[in-house]
Amino acid sequence: MLNIDIIIPVYNAEEYLERCINSIDIDTNRNVTVILVNDGSTDNSLMLCKRMKKKYKKNIKVINQENKGVSDARNAGLEYVSGDYITFMDPDDAYDIGYIKKCVQKIKKFNNPDLVITPYKRVYGEKKIVNDLYDITNEEIILSGDDLLKTMYGMNISEVVNPAIMNDLSPVWGKFYKKSLILGKKFADIKEVGSEDLLFNINILKLDNKILYIPECYYLYTKTNNSSITTNFDENLISSWENLFSLMKTQAKRVSTL
């Protein structure tokens, strides 16, 4: 059996959390362990986490910490992983029907790639906008770490013409990481870098990694949570992005010597 760990940082998510957990369909996917990291919520999120733990028992782990931010919460979750693959999820998001089952089937079919990427849908209330990430939408694509790194650094002509591609591929949600790929890796503080997800992905990738893209298997990215970090302005945003680009430059030099 292929075991999957899902790390979910939770902060004031009582309105969305139950929907998020229900979309995982734990009753069907008994190979899944959900690691809920309550990051100092001031609402009823911790109570909901404990209620989910009571309902699903060994398939739910609950970690409670003072508020430290999404990066620290994810890092705390990484201390408890034991599955073959690790994925990340935000508490206001969800999975499309059959998402986990489809991904596990494809992982097995393609002999356990290092990283799996899925497309996503932007959810605005009842409206959903499909983002397929790649032009090929009806069959799987095999990529190398080199291919993905070039995209994330904006080195391909397609990214020059459409720079949103870089942004679409940078999140850690909608991806399944082989445990060996991210052992010992940590997220940088979001206050220090412009995109902790992008930097994390760049830091864990190697040129010869085998990467699988699975079409028609959607992560549901919700755009209606006003408390989400991505919807709030940060006055230090410019300096944090400058830090990110500097770290990316350093990492690019390191990868080029491997």
C-alpha positions, 0 to 999 in steps of 0.5 A: 500500500502506498501511504500518503501524508497530508500536512495542513497548517490551520489558522482560524479556519473553522468555516472551511476546515470540515469541508477540506477534510471531507474532500480527502475522503478518508473513509475510502483512502485509508492509506492517508494520514492527515497532519493538522497543525493548529497555528495558534487559532483564536476561533474554534479551529483547534476544537474542530481538529480534535473532533476530526481526530476523534472521528478518524482516529489514527488517520488524523494527527493534531499538533497544537502550537502558538502562532508562528506562521504558515512556514513554521506550521508546515515545518512542524508537520514535516517532523511527523511524516511517515508516509511514502509521499507527502503533500500539502494542503491549505485548510480553505481548499479542497480536492476534486472527487476521487483526487487521492485515489487517481493520484495514487493509481498514477504514482504506481503506474509510473513507478513512483516518480520523485514528484507528482504535479496536478492541475487546479481549479480556482474556486470563486464561490460557485464558479470554477476556473480550470488551470491545466498548467500544460497544453497537453490536457488528456495524457500524462507528461514525464518531466525532469527536474531540469525541465521544472527548474528552468520553468521556475526560473523563467528560462523557457520562452513560454514563461517569457511570453506568459510569466503566470506559468511560473506562479502556477507551478510554484505552490506546494499544494497540488503536488506529491513529494517522495519522502526521500526528496524532502527529508531534512528540508524546511520552509523559509519564513514567509516574512523573509522571502516573497514566496516560501513555496517557490524557494522550497521547490527550488531547494528540493529539486535535482536535475535528474528528478523524475516528475509526473504531471497528471491531467484531469485531476484537480486541486480546488484552490479557494479564492474567497478566504479574506484571512488568507495570507495571500490576500493581505498586503505586506509592507515588506513585500519588495525586500522579501522578494529581493531576498528570494531572488538572491537565494534563488541565484545562490541555489542555481549556482549550487545545482549547476555544479551537481 
